[in-house]
């Protein structure tokens, strides 16, 4: 299964002509999982053409600050308008840039997200060409990560009537002590977990994990044991013990290598303390972590609920991540991939990656708008 991350907006606070507000996408074969949708995200999608909007099946919002959320109603309407502009539904679905989902788009995020989407779509009289469903994560009281007591004091329930396109099957998702996080979804291709982060408002990081693959069959060793190639090879590959004509029993564990762990990606946006999500981030292949300001500005950074490169690197090291990708940069930092006419006094984003390497021995990458990063399977 193909698996990569498309970065559509890597800036903090607000979009600029050079760097969009927070938005990225996991591309898993034909499906697209969108993580955050800041203002102008639909413009970034059209600009970089790295995803087809109609391929989006799930949307994950990390928290309810505008630079991670304000683009969502517009994106939903943009998809819908493109769909309704065609007189022939079949023709529309066949277009390269518009393959609308057959099922409802599933949207996940903190408590209050359902109300935001319902009110914005209802007040603007927006009618979509598809259905959507919102699942809300109920945060725990911050300050004592171990209490795991649901925090209802910040409750923002949607009490108005359902929007025309909203399905009423949305769930409230609570902390699951067995999984040490919020279990969001699990199918044969991917498991999605969430962990709570410390920020100015309730915020969550998301972890996406493939299932393990069976180990590789040692065909040469099996043939040397007298097993003829053909159906018997398949039985051993499927974990079935076989008995040869001479009475020899072939145990599949002796001829199949160890399971290959599935690829694992952790995405941690706005946070000044990621440690509440450590349990679900262990041994991730790629960790995407915010690094809003350089280390010299750590005091102001933490006061605003954000991280520096060293903070991100320390957490990535503790989690055993292979690759650390920094994102959510203050717009003051310029990037040679995006900006022109950089002078010697420019604050450059390369400084942030350099600071992260002091606390992290793996690969460090600075994200930039338009970057597509393939997720490789970890070598055993």
C-alpha positions as CSV (number, residue, x, y, z in Angstrom):
1,X,0.0,0.0,0.0
2,X,1.3,3.4,-0.9
3,X,1.7,5.7,2.1
4,X,2.9,9.3,2.0
5,X,2.3,12.7,3.6
6,X,1.4,15.7,1.5
7,X,2.1,19.0,3.2
8,X,-0.3,21.7,2.1
9,X,0.2,24.4,4.8
10,X,3.1,24.5,7.2
11,X,2.7,28.0,8.7
12,X,1.3,29.1,12.1
13,X,-1.3,31.8,12.8
14,X,-2.4,32.8,9.4
15,X,-1.8,32.0,5.7
16,X,0.7,34.2,3.7
17,X,1.5,34.2,0.0
18,X,4.5,31.9,0.8
19,X,3.2,29.6,3.5
20,X,-0.3,28.4,4.1
21,X,-2.0,27.7,7.4
22,X,-1.9,24.2,8.9
23,X,-3.1,21.4,6.5
24,X,-1.6,18.1,5.5
25,X,-2.9,14.9,4.0
26,X,-2.0,11.2,4.4
27,X,-2.4,9.5,1.1
28,X,-3.1,5.8,1.5
29,X,-3.6,4.2,-1.9
30,X,-6.8,5.8,-3.2
31,X,-8.0,7.3,0.1
32,X,-7.0,10.6,1.5
33,X,-7.0,11.5,5.2
34,X,-6.9,15.2,5.8
35,X,-5.3,16.5,9.0
36,X,-6.4,20.1,9.9
37,X,-7.8,22.5,7.4
38,X,-6.7,26.1,8.0
39,X,-7.9,29.1,6.1
40,X,-7.3,28.9,2.3
41,X,-6.6,25.1,2.5
42,X,-8.8,24.6,-0.6
43,X,-6.6,27.1,-2.5
44,X,-3.5,25.1,-1.4
45,X,-5.1,21.9,-2.6
46,X,-5.7,23.4,-6.0
47,X,-2.2,25.0,-6.1
48,X,-0.2,21.9,-5.4
49,X,-2.6,19.3,-6.9
50,X,-1.2,16.7,-4.6
51,X,-4.6,15.4,-3.6
52,X,-8.0,15.1,-5.2
53,X,-10.6,16.7,-2.9
54,X,-13.1,14.0,-3.7
55,X,-10.7,11.4,-2.4
56,X,-10.9,12.7,1.1
57,X,-12.8,10.1,3.2
58,X,-11.7,11.2,6.7
59,X,-10.8,14.6,8.2
60,X,-9.0,15.0,11.5
61,X,-9.0,18.3,13.3
62,X,-6.4,18.7,16.0
63,X,-8.0,21.6,17.9
64,X,-10.4,24.4,17.3
65,X,-8.1,27.3,16.7
66,X,-8.8,29.1,13.4
67,X,-5.5,28.4,11.7
68,X,-6.4,24.7,11.9
69,X,-10.1,24.9,11.3
70,X,-11.4,27.9,9.3
71,X,-10.9,26.3,5.9
72,X,-13.1,23.3,6.7
73,X,-16.6,24.7,5.8
74,X,-15.2,26.2,2.6
75,X,-13.5,23.0,1.6
76,X,-16.7,21.0,2.1
77,X,-18.6,23.5,0.0
78,X,-15.9,23.6,-2.7
79,X,-16.2,19.8,-3.1
80,X,-19.9,20.1,-3.2
81,X,-20.0,22.9,-5.8
82,X,-17.7,21.1,-8.1
83,X,-19.9,18.0,-7.9
84,X,-23.1,19.9,-8.5
85,X,-21.7,21.9,-11.4
86,X,-21.9,18.8,-13.6
87,X,-25.2,17.8,-15.2
88,X,-24.1,14.2,-15.4
89,X,-23.2,12.6,-12.1
90,X,-21.4,9.7,-13.7
91,X,-19.4,12.0,-15.8
92,X,-18.5,14.1,-12.8
93,X,-17.3,11.1,-10.8
94,X,-15.1,10.0,-13.7
95,X,-13.2,13.3,-13.8
96,X,-9.6,13.1,-12.5
97,X,-10.1,16.0,-10.1
98,X,-13.5,15.0,-8.7
99,X,-14.2,11.5,-7.4
100,X,-16.7,12.0,-4.6
101,X,-16.9,9.5,-1.8
102,X,-19.7,6.9,-2.0
103,X,-20.1,7.1,1.8
104,X,-20.3,10.0,4.2
105,X,-17.1,12.0,5.0
106,X,-16.1,11.2,8.6
107,X,-14.8,14.2,10.6
108,X,-13.0,13.8,13.9
109,X,-12.0,16.5,16.4
110,X,-12.4,17.9,19.9
111,X,-15.7,18.5,21.6
112,X,-17.3,21.5,19.9
113,X,-16.4,20.6,16.4
114,X,-19.9,19.3,15.6
115,X,-21.4,22.6,16.7
116,X,-18.9,24.7,14.6
117,X,-19.6,22.8,11.4
118,X,-23.4,22.6,12.0
119,X,-23.7,26.3,12.7
120,X,-21.5,27.5,9.9
121,X,-23.2,25.4,7.3
122,X,-26.7,26.1,8.6
123,X,-26.2,29.9,9.0
124,X,-24.8,30.1,5.5
125,X,-27.6,27.9,4.1
126,X,-25.0,25.6,2.6
127,X,-26.4,22.4,1.2
128,X,-23.8,19.8,0.3
129,X,-24.0,17.1,-2.4
130,X,-22.9,14.4,0.1
131,X,-23.4,13.5,3.8
132,X,-21.0,14.0,6.6
133,X,-20.7,12.7,10.2
134,X,-18.8,14.3,13.1
135,X,-17.2,12.3,15.9
136,X,-16.0,14.3,18.9
137,X,-13.1,13.5,21.2
138,X,-13.9,14.2,24.9
139,X,-10.7,15.7,26.5
140,X,-9.5,14.9,30.0
141,X,-8.5,17.4,32.6
142,X,-5.1,18.8,31.8
143,X,-2.7,19.1,34.7
144,X,-2.8,15.5,35.7
145,X,-2.3,13.3,32.7
146,X,-2.9,10.2,34.8
147,X,-6.3,11.0,36.1
148,X,-8.0,10.6,32.7
149,X,-11.1,12.2,34.1
150,X,-13.3,13.5,31.3
151,X,-13.4,17.3,31.3
152,X,-17.0,18.4,30.9
153,X,-16.3,22.0,32.0
154,X,-15.3,23.0,28.5
155,X,-18.3,21.2,26.9
156,X,-19.7,22.8,23.7
157,X,-22.5,20.5,22.7
158,X,-24.4,21.2,19.5
159,X,-28.0,21.7,20.5
160,X,-29.5,23.1,17.2
161,X,-31.2,20.8,14.7
162,X,-29.0,18.6,12.5
163,X,-27.8,20.2,9.3
164,X,-29.5,18.8,6.2
165,X,-26.4,16.7,5.2
166,X,-25.4,15.7,8.8
167,X,-25.8,12.1,9.8
168,X,-26.9,11.6,13.4
169,X,-24.6,8.7,14.0
170,X,-21.7,10.8,15.3
171,X,-20.0,9.4,18.4
172,X,-18.5,10.8,21.6
173,X,-15.0,9.2,21.9
174,X,-13.6,8.9,25.4
175,X,-10.1,8.0,26.7
176,X,-9.6,4.2,26.5
177,X,-7.3,3.0,29.3
178,X,-6.6,-0.3,27.4
179,X,-5.2,1.5,24.4
180,X,-3.8,4.4,26.5
181,X,-5.4,6.9,24.2
182,X,-8.5,7.6,22.2
183,X,-9.2,4.7,19.8
184,X,-10.8,6.4,16.8
185,X,-11.0,3.8,14.1
186,X,-9.6,0.5,13.1
187,X,-9.9,-1.5,9.9
188,X,-7.8,-3.9,7.8
189,X,-5.7,-1.1,6.4
190,X,-5.1,1.3,9.3
191,X,-5.6,2.0,13.0
192,X,-6.1,5.6,14.1
193,X,-5.4,6.6,17.7
194,X,-5.4,10.0,19.4
195,X,-3.5,11.4,22.3
196,X,-4.1,14.6,24.2
197,X,-1.6,17.5,23.9
198,X,-1.1,20.5,26.2
199,X,-2.1,23.7,24.4
200,X,-4.2,26.8,25.2
201,X,-7.3,24.9,24.4
202,X,-8.0,21.1,24.2
203,X,-5.8,19.6,21.5
204,X,-5.1,16.1,20.1
205,X,-2.3,14.4,18.2
206,X,-3.2,11.6,15.8
207,X,-1.2,8.3,15.2
208,X,-1.8,6.2,12.1
209,X,-0.6,2.6,12.1
210,X,-0.7,-0.1,9.5
211,X,-1.2,-3.7,10.6
212,X,1.9,-5.9,10.6
213,X,2.6,-8.0,7.5
214,X,3.5,-11.7,7.7
215,X,7.2,-12.4,7.5
216,X,8.9,-13.5,4.3
217,X,8.9,-17.2,3.4
218,X,12.4,-18.7,3.0
219,X,11.7,-20.6,-0.2
220,X,15.2,-21.9,-0.6
221,X,15.3,-23.4,2.9
222,X,11.8,-24.9,2.4
223,X,12.9,-26.6,-0.9
224,X,16.0,-28.0,0.8
225,X,13.7,-29.6,3.3
226,X,12.1,-31.5,0.5
227,X,8.9,-29.4,0.0
228,X,8.0,-29.2,-3.7
229,X,7.1,-25.8,-5.0
230,X,3.3,-25.3,-5.4
231,X,0.3,-25.5,-3.1
232,X,2.4,-26.8,-0.2
233,X,4.5,-23.6,-0.3
234,X,1.2,-21.6,0.0
235,X,0.1,-23.6,3.0
236,X,3.3,-23.0,4.9
237,X,3.2,-19.3,4.0
238,X,-0.3,-19.2,5.5
239,X,1.0,-20.6,8.7
240,X,-0.2,-24.2,8.2
241,X,2.0,-27.1,9.3
242,X,2.3,-29.9,6.7
243,X,3.5,-33.5,6.7
244,X,5.6,-34.8,3.9
245,X,5.3,-38.3,2.4
246,X,8.3,-39.4,4.4
247,X,6.6,-38.4,7.6
248,X,8.6,-35.1,8.1
249,X,6.6,-32.4,9.8
250,X,7.2,-28.9,8.4
251,X,6.6,-26.3,11.1
252,X,5.9,-22.9,9.4
253,X,7.7,-21.0,12.2
254,X,10.9,-22.5,11.0
255,X,10.6,-21.2,7.5
256,X,8.9,-17.8,7.9
257,X,10.8,-14.7,9.0
258,X,9.5,-12.4,11.7
259,X,6.4,-10.2,11.0
260,X,7.1,-6.9,9.4
261,X,5.7,-4.1,11.5
262,X,3.3,-1.8,9.7
263,X,4.3,1.8,9.0
264,X,3.4,4.3,11.7
265,X,3.0,8.0,11.5
266,X,2.4,10.4,14.4
267,X,1.2,13.9,13.8
268,X,1.4,16.4,16.7
269,X,0.4,19.9,15.9
270,X,0.0,22.8,18.4
271,X,1.5,21.7,21.8
272,X,3.9,22.8,24.5
273,X,3.8,19.3,26.1
274,X,3.4,16.2,24.0
275,X,4.2,13.7,26.7
276,X,0.5,12.7,27.3
277,X,0.7,11.0,23.8
278,X,4.0,9.2,24.4
279,X,2.4,5.7,24.8
280,X,0.8,5.7,21.4
281,X,3.7,7.3,19.6
282,X,6.4,4.6,20.4
283,X,8.5,3.4,17.5
284,X,6.8,5.5,14.9
285,X,8.5,5.7,11.5
286,X,7.7,9.4,11.0
287,X,6.8,11.9,13.6
288,X,5.5,15.3,12.4
289,X,5.8,17.7,15.3
290,X,5.3,21.5,15.5
291,X,8.3,23.7,16.0
292,X,6.9,27.2,16.0
293,X,9.9,29.2,17.2
294,X,13.7,28.6,17.7
295,X,15.1,27.6,21.0
296,X,16.1,31.1,22.0
297,X,12.4,32.0,22.2
298,X,11.4,29.0,24.3
299,X,9.8,31.1,27.1
300,X,7.4,33.0,24.8
301,X,6.9,29.8,22.8
302,X,5.7,27.7,25.8
303,X,3.6,30.6,27.1
304,X,1.7,30.5,23.8
305,X,1.3,26.7,24.0
306,X,3.9,25.9,21.4
307,X,7.2,24.0,21.0
308,X,10.8,24.7,19.9
309,X,12.9,22.3,17.8
310,X,14.7,20.9,20.8
311,X,11.4,20.2,22.6
312,X,10.2,18.3,19.5
313,X,13.5,16.5,19.2
314,X,13.5,15.4,22.8
315,X,10.0,13.9,22.5
316,X,10.8,12.2,19.2
317,X,13.9,10.6,20.7
318,X,11.9,9.4,23.7
319,X,9.3,7.9,21.3
320,X,12.0,6.1,19.3
321,X,11.0,7.9,16.0
322,X,13.1,7.2,12.9
323,X,12.3,10.5,11.2
324,X,11.3,13.9,12.7
325,X,9.5,16.4,10.4
326,X,9.1,19.9,11.8
327,X,6.2,22.1,10.8
328,X,3.9,24.9,12.0
329,X,6.6,27.5,11.6
330,X,6.2,31.1,12.7
331,X,5.7,33.2,9.5
332,X,8.8,35.1,10.5
333,X,11.0,32.2,9.3
334,X,11.8,32.1,5.6
335,X,12.4,29.1,3.5
336,X,14.5,28.8,0.3
337,X,11.9,26.5,-1.1
338,X,9.2,29.2,-0.9
339,X,10.7,32.7,-0.6
340,X,12.6,34.8,-3.0
341,X,15.0,37.6,-2.4
342,X,16.2,36.3,1.0
343,X,18.8,38.6,2.5
344,X,21.5,37.9,5.1
345,X,19.3,39.2,7.9
346,X,16.5,36.8,7.2
347,X,15.5,34.3,9.9
348,X,15.7,31.0,8.0
349,X,13.8,27.8,8.7
350,X,17.0,25.8,8.3
351,X,18.0,27.1,11.7
352,X,15.1,25.1,13.3
353,X,16.2,21.8,11.8
354,X,19.8,22.4,12.9
355,X,18.6,22.9,16.5
356,X,16.6,19.7,16.4
357,X,19.6,17.6,15.3
358,X,21.3,18.4,18.6
359,X,18.7,16.3,20.5
360,X,17.7,13.8,17.8
361,X,19.9,11.2,16.1
362,X,17.5,10.3,13.3
363,X,16.6,12.1,10.2
364,X,15.3,15.7,10.6
365,X,13.3,17.4,7.8
366,X,11.8,20.9,7.6
367,X,8.3,20.6,6.0
368,X,7.4,23.1,3.4
369,X,4.2,23.7,1.4
370,X,4.1,21.3,-1.5
371,X,6.4,18.7,0.1
372,X,5.4,15.1,-0.4
373,X,7.2,12.7,2.0
374,X,6.9,9.0,1.4
375,X,6.7,6.8,4.5
376,X,9.1,3.9,4.3
377,X,8.7,0.6,6.1
378,X,11.2,0.3,8.9
379,X,14.0,-2.2,8.2
380,X,14.4,-4.9,10.8
